[in-house]
């Protein structure tokens, strides 16, 4: 696969994930948040299960053992909390806000690595953090204007960051990233469906009405886009991958405008731009500086 082809796959993944925010929002016209999350991720687990079985055959010397269980549990719980909070947040906030506020996990991740593992984040994380905070302020029209859905998105971003940190360590140590993803999907799906039986009511008509949203988020977002990411990142640079995948927030805003008719005021657009700039600064900046230094050394 060429680098250009890989970048197209990653851009398509960003497009699918961004558009999925709209499906997540409209699905709740018929399904409860727990119902939708549960069914969506059980479907996603089934879609990528064949890839996990193929991974097992190819990497039969690398196995998940009992030693991996604590990390798997942390990853699965963080993923579940992040996903469920995001879905409840979409009951209140806009798809545009959800896309950009969720994406702040990119900036939060290196900060949490520093706090949890005493790591040394790149110096760019600090200006990126300030950009993010100011962007959130503008996006919400001031801190007092942030609604409960926006706050849930920010809490959700913390759990996404924790999930990224621990899944990276787990997948690297086990050599089974797709298997780890199946376990996460099955965990959040099972937990959410079980809880939904106590708090929400199922009906055949509601499931029929929400079939497209379940298909889109389960098969396309959970299965196909994940596969695009897994393959695409093997054939391109980290900087290219970061830019392509970061497009998720922009596609969420574009899809919300085209499909739902959402609009944000000018100051909110500036806030979105600042958050997106912070994401690129964190993901692309270190790679650019490193390549620049290597070129000067030669």
N, C-alpha and C positions, 0 to 999 in steps of 0.2 A: 504494500500500500504506500502511495506517495504521501508526502507531508501535506500537500494541498487536499488530497482526498480525506486524510485523517481530520484535518481542520473542518472540512465540510460536515463530517460525521458528528464532531463535537458541537458545531454550530446548530445542527439539527437537534441534538440532545438538549441544548439550551432552549431552542424554540419549543420543543415538546414540553419541557419542564415549566417554562414560563406560561404557556397556554394552559397547562394543567391547573394553574391557580383559578382560572375561570371555571373549569369543570368542577373543581373542589367547591367553589362558591355556589354554582347553580344546582349542584347535586342536593344541597340541603333544602331545596324547595320540596323535596320528597322524602329524603332520608335524614335521620339524626346523625350528628357528628360521629358518634361511636360506630353506628351501623356502617356508614360510608367508609371510615378508616379501616374497619375490620374486613369488610368484603373486598375493598380495593387491594389491600396488601396480601390477603389470602390468594387472590387472583394473580397478583404480581409474583408471589412465591411459586405458583404453579408454572407461570410463563418461563421463569429463569431456572427452574429445577433441572431441565435437560442440560443446560450449560454447566450447572454445578456437577452433574453426573459425568459430563465430558471432562471437566476439570479434574475430577477424581481419577479418571482413567489415565489422563496425561501425566498428572503429578501424583502417582500412586505411592510415592515414597514420602510425601508430605501429608501429614494427618493432623486433624484436630484431636487433641487428647484431653484428659481430665484436667490437666494444668491450664487449658484454655477456657474452662468453664467460667471462672470468675470474671474474666475479661469479656466473654461472650454475654454474660448477664448484664454487666455494666453497659455495654454497647446497646444491647436490646432494650434495656429500661430507658436509657437516654433517648434512643430513637423513638420509643413509644411515647414518652412524655413530650418530646418535641413535635411529633406528628399530631397528637391529640390536641395539644394546646394551639397549634397552628389552625387546626380545623375549627375549634371553638372560636378562635379569634376572627375567622372569616365570617362568623355570624354577625359581627359588629363592624369591622373595619373594611376598607375597600380592597379590591384585588391589587391595585397599584401599590398601596401602602404595604400590603402583605408581602409582595414580591421584594420590595426594597428593604423593608425592616428585617425580614428573614435573612436576607443576604448579608446582614451585618455580622453573621457568624464567621465570615472570612476574616474580619478584623479581630473578633473576639478570640479566635482559635489560638494565635500566638501569645496573646495575653494570658489565657488560661494555662498554656504550656509553661509559661514563666512562673505562674502562681503554684501550679501543681507539681512541676518537675524541676523547678529552679533553672529553667532554660534561659537562654540569652536571645531574645527576639532581635530581629534586624532593627536598626534605629528608625527605619521608615514607619514602623508600627505606631510610633507616638504621634507624628503628624497625621497619619491616617486615622487614628482614634479621634483626634480633634475634629478632623473633617467629618467623620461619621456623626459625632455628637451634634455638630452644628447643622449637618444635613437633616438629622432627625428633628431637630428644633424647627427648621424651616418647613419640613414636610408636614409636620403636625400643626403648623401655624402658631408655634409656641408650645412650651411644655404643658401648659394648662389645657391646651386644645387636644392633646393626645387622648384618645378614648381607650376604653378597656381592651378593645380588640388590638389596638396598636401596642399596648403594654404586654398583652399576651404574646404578640409576635416577637417582642424583644426578649421575653423570658424563653420563648421557644428557640430563639437564636442561640441562647446560652447552651441549651441541651443539644442543638445541632452541632455546636462547636465541640462539646464534650464527646459526642458521637464520632465526629471526624477524628479527634485526637486518638481515641481508644480503638476505633476500627482500623486506623492506619497502623498502629502498633500490633494489633491482633493479626491483620491480614498479612503484614510483612513477616511476622513470626511464624505463621502457619502455612503460608504459601497457598491459601485457599480463599481468595477474596470473594469469589462468586458464591462459594458455600456459606461464607459468613453473611453475605447479603440475603441468601435464602432463609437462613436462621432468623435474621432480623425481621424480615418480612413476615415469616410464619408466626413469630413471637407477637409482634404488634397486631397482626390480624386476629390471632386467637384471643389475646387479652381483650381487644376491643369488642369482638363479637360476643364474648362471654359477658362483659360488662353491659353491653347494649341490651341483653336479654332482661336485665333488671331495671334499666332506666328508659328504654325506648321501645316502641311498638312496631313490629314488622307487619307488612301487608304485601301481597303479591302485586297489587296495583302500583305501589310505591317503587318496588323493585323494577317493574316494567318501565315506569316513567324515568327511572334513573339509569337505565341500561347503558346509554351512551357515555355518561360520565364515568361509570364504573369501568367500561371498556377502555376509555381513553386513559384514565389514570392508572388502571391496573395493567393493561396490556402494553399500551404505547409508552406511558411515562415510567411505570415500574419495570417493564420488561425490555422493550426495544431501545428506549433512550439509555437505560443502564448499559445495555450491550454495546451501543454506539460509543459510550464513554470508555468502557473497558477496552475496546479494540482501538479506538482513536488515539488514546493517550500513549499507546505503545509506539506510534509512528510519527509523533510530532514533538515539539519542544515544550517544556513546562510553561514557558511564557505564552506560547500560542494557545495551549490548552486552557490556561487561566482566562485569557481574553474570551475565547469561544464559550466556555461554560458560564462565565460571568454575565453573558448576554441574557441569561434566564430572567433577571430582574427587568431588563428593558423589554423583553418579549411579553412579560406579564403585564406591564403597563400598556403596551401596544394592543395586546389582545383585549384587555379590559376596556380600552377606548373604542375599539372596533366592534366588539361583540356586546359589551354591556353599556356602552355609552358613557363610561366614567370620564370625568374631567378633573384636572387639578389646576389650581390657580398658579400664576407665574412664580410666586415665591416657593411653592411646593415643587415645581419643576427644578428650580435651583437646588432645593434640598435633595431631590433624586440624583441630580448631576454630581453633587458633592459626595453622596454615599457611593455612587458608582465609581467616582474618581478614587475614593479611599480603597475600594475593593481592588482596583487595578494597581494602585500604589503598593499594596501589600503583596499581591500575587506576582506582579510583573517587575516591580522596581528592583528587588534583590537580584533577580536573574539578569536584568539589564546592567546593573552596576558590576556584577561579577564578570560578565562578558566584556565589559568596557575595560576592567582592570587586566583581564587576561590578554586583551588585544594590546594594551599599553606595555605589558611585560614582554611581549614578543618583539 
